[in-house]
Amino acid sequence: MSMLVVVTENVPPRLRGRLAIWLLEVRAGVYVGDVSAKIREMIWEQIAGLAEEGNVVMAWAT
């Protein structure tokens, strides 16, 4: 498990809702959580598929 931070900007509400399933939204567009590598990869696939014209940064500590 590793600490994960995702910061979003101008993404569709459905992506924000999807991220809120796995991560805690500590501020508008900022999500944090402790997830496994498998879940982190799955989250990135969701981001890549749903971000549209928005911007997303994902960082984690190993």
Biopython code that builds the backbone (N, CA, C, O; Angstrom):
import numpy as np
from Bio.PDB.StructureBuilder import StructureBuilder

atoms = [
    (1, "MET", "N", (0.853, -1.181, 0.000)),
    (1, "MET", "CA", (0.000, 0.000, 0.000)),
    (1, "MET", "C", (0.901, 1.246, 0.000)),
    (1, "MET", "O", (1.968, 1.266, 0.613)),
    (2, "SER", "N", (0.442, 2.258, -0.692)),
    (2, "SER", "CA", (1.201, 3.503, -0.742)),
    (2, "SER", "C", (0.247, 4.692, -0.730)),
    (2, "SER", "O", (-0.899, 4.609, -1.171)),
    (3, "MET", "N", (0.764, 5.794, -0.212)),
    (3, "MET", "CA", (-0.005, 7.033, -0.158)),
    (3, "MET", "C", (-0.122, 7.587, -1.571)),
    (3, "MET", "O", (0.873, 7.716, -2.283)),
    (4, "LEU", "N", (-1.351, 7.913, -1.970)),
    (4, "LEU", "CA", (-1.627, 8.399, -3.318)),
    (4, "LEU", "C", (-2.291, 9.765, -3.232)),
    (4, "LEU", "O", (-3.179, 9.981, -2.407)),
    (5, "VAL", "N", (-1.854, 10.688, -4.091)),
    (5, "VAL", "CA", (-2.474, 12.009, -4.200)),
    (5, "VAL", "C", (-2.827, 12.229, -5.666)),
    (5, "VAL", "O", (-1.994, 12.033, -6.551)),
    (6, "VAL", "N", (-4.063, 12.637, -5.912)),
    (6, "VAL", "CA", (-4.522, 12.960, -7.264)),
    (6, "VAL", "C", (-5.079, 14.381, -7.230)),
    (6, "VAL", "O", (-5.931, 14.705, -6.402)),
    (7, "VAL", "N", (-4.590, 15.218, -8.135)),
    (7, "VAL", "CA", (-5.080, 16.593, -8.242)),
    (7, "VAL", "C", (-5.708, 16.748, -9.625)),
    (7, "VAL", "O", (-5.078, 16.471, -10.646)),
    (8, "THR", "N", (-6.965, 17.197, -9.633)),
    (8, "THR", "CA", (-7.688, 17.340, -10.897)),
    (8, "THR", "C", (-8.057, 18.796, -11.141)),
    (8, "THR", "O", (-8.173, 19.597, -10.213)),
    (9, "GLU", "N", (-8.237, 19.112, -12.418)),
    (9, "GLU", "CA", (-8.658, 20.456, -12.810)),
    (9, "GLU", "C", (-9.508, 20.334, -14.067)),
    (9, "GLU", "O", (-9.085, 19.736, -15.057)),
    (10, "ASN", "N", (-10.696, 20.896, -14.023)),
    (10, "ASN", "CA", (-11.611, 20.907, -15.173)),
    (10, "ASN", "C", (-11.934, 19.509, -15.705)),
    (10, "ASN", "O", (-11.970, 19.294, -16.917)),
    (11, "VAL", "N", (-12.169, 18.563, -14.796)),
    (11, "VAL", "CA", (-12.561, 17.216, -15.222)),
    (11, "VAL", "C", (-14.072, 17.057, -15.075)),
    (11, "VAL", "O", (-14.693, 17.778, -14.293)),
    (12, "PRO", "N", (-14.664, 16.135, -15.805)),
    (12, "PRO", "CA", (-16.112, 15.922, -15.715)),
    (12, "PRO", "C", (-16.532, 15.423, -14.324)),
    (12, "PRO", "O", (-15.760, 14.740, -13.651)),
    (13, "PRO", "N", (-17.735, 15.757, -13.903)),
    (13, "PRO", "CA", (-18.233, 15.302, -12.596)),
    (13, "PRO", "C", (-18.200, 13.785, -12.435)),
    (13, "PRO", "O", (-18.007, 13.293, -11.323)),
    (14, "ARG", "N", (-18.384, 13.041, -13.513)),
    (14, "ARG", "CA", (-18.373, 11.576, -13.374)),
    (14, "ARG", "C", (-16.989, 11.066, -12.967)),
    (14, "ARG", "O", (-16.896, 10.060, -12.263)),
    (15, "LEU", "N", (-15.916, 11.732, -13.392)),
    (15, "LEU", "CA", (-14.574, 11.330, -12.959)),
    (15, "LEU", "C", (-14.376, 11.682, -11.493)),
    (15, "LEU", "O", (-13.814, 10.890, -10.736)),
    (16, "ARG", "N", (-14.829, 12.852, -11.087)),
    (16, "ARG", "CA", (-14.711, 13.235, -9.672)),
    (16, "ARG", "C", (-15.469, 12.255, -8.787)),
    (16, "ARG", "O", (-14.988, 11.878, -7.718)),
    (17, "GLY", "N", (-16.646, 11.847, -9.228)),
    (17, "GLY", "CA", (-17.413, 10.864, -8.472)),
    (17, "GLY", "C", (-16.714, 9.520, -8.407)),
    (17, "GLY", "O", (-16.721, 8.859, -7.368)),
    (18, "ARG", "N", (-16.111, 9.115, -9.516)),
    (18, "ARG", "CA", (-15.396, 7.843, -9.567)),
    (18, "ARG", "C", (-14.199, 7.866, -8.621)),
    (18, "ARG", "O", (-13.948, 6.891, -7.912)),
    (19, "LEU", "N", (-13.458, 8.977, -8.607)),
    (19, "LEU", "CA", (-12.308, 9.082, -7.703)),
    (19, "LEU", "C", (-12.742, 9.044, -6.240)),
    (19, "LEU", "O", (-12.044, 8.486, -5.394)),
    (20, "ALA", "N", (-13.888, 9.636, -5.950)),
    (20, "ALA", "CA", (-14.391, 9.677, -4.571)),
    (20, "ALA", "C", (-14.769, 8.292, -4.050)),
    (20, "ALA", "O", (-14.911, 8.110, -2.841)),
    (21, "ILE", "N", (-14.933, 7.316, -4.940)),
    (21, "ILE", "CA", (-15.205, 5.948, -4.494)),
    (21, "ILE", "C", (-13.995, 5.378, -3.768)),
    (21, "ILE", "O", (-14.151, 4.697, -2.755)),
    (22, "TRP", "N", (-12.793, 5.644, -4.270)),
    (22, "TRP", "CA", (-11.578, 5.047, -3.719)),
    (22, "TRP", "C", (-10.764, 5.985, -2.851)),
    (22, "TRP", "O", (-9.984, 5.526, -2.016)),
    (23, "LEU", "N", (-10.925, 7.284, -3.028)),
    (23, "LEU", "CA", (-10.074, 8.262, -2.353)),
    (23, "LEU", "C", (-10.917, 9.294, -1.616)),
    (23, "LEU", "O", (-12.095, 9.480, -1.921)),
    (24, "LEU", "N", (-10.311, 9.952, -0.656)),
    (24, "LEU", "CA", (-10.967, 11.012, 0.106)),
    (24, "LEU", "C", (-10.686, 12.352, -0.575)),
    (24, "LEU", "O", (-9.531, 12.687, -0.839)),
    (25, "GLU", "N", (-11.738, 13.112, -0.857)),
    (25, "GLU", "CA", (-11.566, 14.436, -1.462)),
    (25, "GLU", "C", (-11.380, 15.444, -0.336)),
    (25, "GLU", "O", (-12.348, 15.833, 0.318)),
    (26, "VAL", "N", (-10.126, 15.872, -0.105)),
    (26, "VAL", "CA", (-9.815, 16.762, 1.010)),
    (26, "VAL", "C", (-10.052, 18.228, 0.678)),
    (26, "VAL", "O", (-10.181, 19.060, 1.576)),
    (27, "ARG", "N", (-10.109, 18.538, -0.586)),
    (27, "ARG", "CA", (-10.399, 19.880, -1.082)),
    (27, "ARG", "C", (-10.896, 19.696, -2.507)),
    (27, "ARG", "O", (-10.623, 18.666, -3.123)),
    (28, "ALA", "N", (-11.598, 20.645, -3.027)),
    (28, "ALA", "CA", (-12.146, 20.486, -4.381)),
    (28, "ALA", "C", (-11.046, 20.084, -5.365)),
    (28, "ALA", "O", (-10.097, 20.835, -5.592)),
    (29, "GLY", "N", (-11.185, 18.903, -5.938)),
    (29, "GLY", "CA", (-10.234, 18.426, -6.932)),
    (29, "GLY", "C", (-8.976, 17.790, -6.394)),
    (29, "GLY", "O", (-8.108, 17.405, -7.178)),
    (30, "VAL", "N", (-8.842, 17.661, -5.069)),
    (30, "VAL", "CA", (-7.650, 17.059, -4.461)),
    (30, "VAL", "C", (-8.075, 15.811, -3.698)),
    (30, "VAL", "O", (-8.867, 15.885, -2.758)),
    (31, "TYR", "N", (-7.539, 14.662, -4.112)),
    (31, "TYR", "CA", (-7.918, 13.368, -3.545)),
    (31, "TYR", "C", (-6.691, 12.697, -2.946)),
    (31, "TYR", "O", (-5.604, 12.756, -3.521)),
    (32, "VAL", "N", (-6.863, 12.060, -1.795)),
    (32, "VAL", "CA", (-5.775, 11.332, -1.151)),
    (32, "VAL", "C", (-6.283, 9.974, -0.686)),
    (32, "VAL", "O", (-7.474, 9.790, -0.437)),
    (33, "GLY", "N", (-5.364, 9.036, -0.575)),
    (33, "GLY", "CA", (-5.734, 7.720, -0.080)),
    (33, "GLY", "C", (-4.524, 6.814, 0.017)),
    (33, "GLY", "O", (-3.436, 7.150, -0.450)),
    (34, "ASP", "N", (-4.732, 5.658, 0.632)),
    (34, "ASP", "CA", (-3.704, 4.637, 0.797)),
    (34, "ASP", "C", (-4.178, 3.421, 0.010)),
    (34, "ASP", "O", (-5.091, 2.719, 0.445)),
    (35, "VAL", "N", (-3.569, 3.167, -1.140)),
    (35, "VAL", "CA", (-4.055, 2.121, -2.036)),
    (35, "VAL", "C", (-2.917, 1.206, -2.484)),
    (35, "VAL", "O", (-1.743, 1.567, -2.399)),
    (36, "SER", "N", (-3.279, 0.034, -2.955)),
    (36, "SER", "CA", (-2.298, -0.910, -3.493)),
    (36, "SER", "C", (-1.898, -0.481, -4.909)),
    (36, "SER", "O", (-2.553, 0.360, -5.524)),
    (37, "ALA", "N", (-0.824, -1.070, -5.405)),
    (37, "ALA", "CA", (-0.369, -0.763, -6.764)),
    (37, "ALA", "C", (-1.437, -1.137, -7.786)),
    (37, "ALA", "O", (-1.627, -0.419, -8.768)),
    (38, "LYS", "N", (-2.127, -2.236, -7.574)),
    (38, "LYS", "CA", (-3.172, -2.672, -8.505)),
    (38, "LYS", "C", (-4.308, -1.651, -8.571)),
    (38, "LYS", "O", (-4.783, -1.320, -9.658)),
    (39, "ILE", "N", (-4.740, -1.155, -7.423)),
    (39, "ILE", "CA", (-5.809, -0.150, -7.389)),
    (39, "ILE", "C", (-5.320, 1.158, -7.994)),
    (39, "ILE", "O", (-6.068, 1.824, -8.711)),
    (40, "ARG", "N", (-4.075, 1.534, -7.715)),
    (40, "ARG", "CA", (-3.513, 2.762, -8.287)),
    (40, "ARG", "C", (-3.529, 2.696, -9.813)),
    (40, "ARG", "O", (-3.888, 3.674, -10.469)),
    (41, "GLU", "N", (-3.147, 1.563, -10.380)),
    (41, "GLU", "CA", (-3.154, 1.404, -11.832)),
    (41, "GLU", "C", (-4.574, 1.467, -12.387)),
    (41, "GLU", "O", (-4.804, 2.045, -13.449)),
    (42, "MET", "N", (-5.519, 0.874, -11.672)),
    (42, "MET", "CA", (-6.915, 0.906, -12.100)),
    (42, "MET", "C", (-7.454, 2.339, -12.052)),
    (42, "MET", "O", (-8.188, 2.757, -12.946)),
    (43, "ILE", "N", (-7.090, 3.086, -11.013)),
    (43, "ILE", "CA", (-7.506, 4.488, -10.913)),
    (43, "ILE", "C", (-6.942, 5.280, -12.097)),
    (43, "ILE", "O", (-7.650, 6.096, -12.688)),
    (44, "TRP", "N", (-5.676, 5.047, -12.444)),
    (44, "TRP", "CA", (-5.088, 5.777, -13.568)),
    (44, "TRP", "C", (-5.804, 5.451, -14.879)),
    (44, "TRP", "O", (-5.995, 6.334, -15.715)),
    (45, "GLU", "N", (-6.198, 4.200, -15.064)),
    (45, "GLU", "CA", (-6.952, 3.832, -16.265)),
    (45, "GLU", "C", (-8.279, 4.591, -16.321)),
    (45, "GLU", "O", (-8.696, 5.039, -17.389)),
    (46, "GLN", "N", (-8.937, 4.733, -15.171)),
    (46, "GLN", "CA", (-10.190, 5.489, -15.112)),
    (46, "GLN", "C", (-9.939, 6.961, -15.460)),
    (46, "GLN", "O", (-10.705, 7.571, -16.207)),
    (47, "ILE", "N", (-8.862, 7.517, -14.910)),
    (47, "ILE", "CA", (-8.511, 8.916, -15.185)),
    (47, "ILE", "C", (-8.250, 9.108, -16.676)),
    (47, "ILE", "O", (-8.775, 10.038, -17.289)),
    (48, "ALA", "N", (-7.442, 8.229, -17.253)),
    (48, "ALA", "CA", (-7.090, 8.344, -18.674)),
    (48, "ALA", "C", (-8.329, 8.249, -19.560)),
    (48, "ALA", "O", (-8.395, 8.899, -20.603)),
    (49, "GLY", "N", (-9.294, 7.457, -19.158)),
    (49, "GLY", "CA", (-10.486, 7.287, -19.967)),
    (49, "GLY", "C", (-11.543, 8.357, -19.792)),
    (49, "GLY", "O", (-12.367, 8.565, -20.683)),
    (50, "LEU", "N", (-11.532, 9.045, -18.646)),
    (50, "LEU", "CA", (-12.625, 9.972, -18.344)),
    (50, "LEU", "C", (-12.221, 11.444, -18.228)),
    (50, "LEU", "O", (-13.098, 12.299, -18.105)),
    (51, "ALA", "N", (-10.938, 11.763, -18.261)),
    (51, "ALA", "CA", (-10.486, 13.139, -18.000)),
    (51, "ALA", "C", (-10.905, 14.131, -19.083)),
    (51, "ALA", "O", (-11.025, 15.325, -18.808)),
    (52, "GLU", "N", (-11.128, 13.657, -20.307)),
    (52, "GLU", "CA", (-11.494, 14.519, -21.438)),
    (52, "GLU", "C", (-10.517, 15.684, -21.574)),
    (52, "GLU", "O", (-9.321, 15.454, -21.752)),
    (53, "GLU", "N", (-10.991, 16.924, -21.495)),
    (53, "GLU", "CA", (-10.134, 18.101, -21.680)),
    (53, "GLU", "C", (-9.492, 18.576, -20.380)),
    (53, "GLU", "O", (-8.757, 19.564, -20.385)),
    (54, "GLY", "N", (-9.755, 17.894, -19.274)),
    (54, "GLY", "CA", (-9.218, 18.307, -17.979)),
    (54, "GLY", "C", (-7.760, 17.924, -17.798)),
    (54, "GLY", "O", (-7.163, 17.246, -18.634)),
    (55, "ASN", "N", (-7.204, 18.377, -16.680)),
    (55, "ASN", "CA", (-5.825, 18.071, -16.310)),
    (55, "ASN", "C", (-5.826, 17.250, -15.032)),
    (55, "ASN", "O", (-6.622, 17.499, -14.126)),
    (56, "VAL", "N", (-4.926, 16.265, -14.961)),
    (56, "VAL", "CA", (-4.817, 15.431, -13.771)),
    (56, "VAL", "C", (-3.349, 15.146, -13.503)),
    (56, "VAL", "O", (-2.584, 14.839, -14.418)),
    (57, "VAL", "N", (-2.965, 15.253, -12.231)),
    (57, "VAL", "CA", (-1.635, 14.860, -11.776)),
    (57, "VAL", "C", (-1.823, 13.816, -10.697)),
    (57, "VAL", "O", (-2.650, 13.978, -9.800)),
    (58, "MET", "N", (-1.041, 12.726, -10.787)),
    (58, "MET", "CA", (-1.111, 11.681, -9.772)),
    (58, "MET", "C", (0.294, 11.435, -9.245)),
    (58, "MET", "O", (1.229, 11.241, -10.022)),
    (59, "ALA", "N", (0.443, 11.444, -7.917)),
    (59, "ALA", "CA", (1.740, 11.202, -7.289)),
    (59, "ALA", "C", (1.557, 10.212, -6.154)),
    (59, "ALA", "O", (0.516, 10.190, -5.496)),
    (60, "TRP", "N", (2.584, 9.385, -5.927)),
    (60, "TRP", "CA", (2.514, 8.414, -4.839)),
    (60, "TRP", "C", (3.891, 8.172, -4.261)),
    (60, "TRP", "O", (4.911, 8.392, -4.914)),
    (61, "ALA", "N", (3.898, 7.717, -3.026)),
    (61, "ALA", "CA", (5.130, 7.362, -2.327)),
    (61, "ALA", "C", (5.201, 5.845, -2.249)),
    (61, "ALA", "O", (4.203, 5.187, -1.957)),
    (62, "THR", "N", (6.382, 5.289, -2.511)),
    (62, "THR", "CA", (6.534, 3.835, -2.442)),
    (62, "THR", "C", (7.351, 3.437, -1.237)),
    (62, "THR", "O", (7.584, 2.249, -1.015)),
]
sb = StructureBuilder()
sb.init_structure("model")
sb.init_model(0)
sb.init_chain("A")
sb.init_seg("    ")
for serial, (resi, resn, name, xyz) in enumerate(atoms, 1):
    if name == "N":
        sb.init_residue(resn, " ", resi, " ")
    sb.init_atom(name, np.array(xyz, "f"), 0.0, 1.0, " ", f" {name:<3s}", serial, name[0])
structure = sb.get_structure()
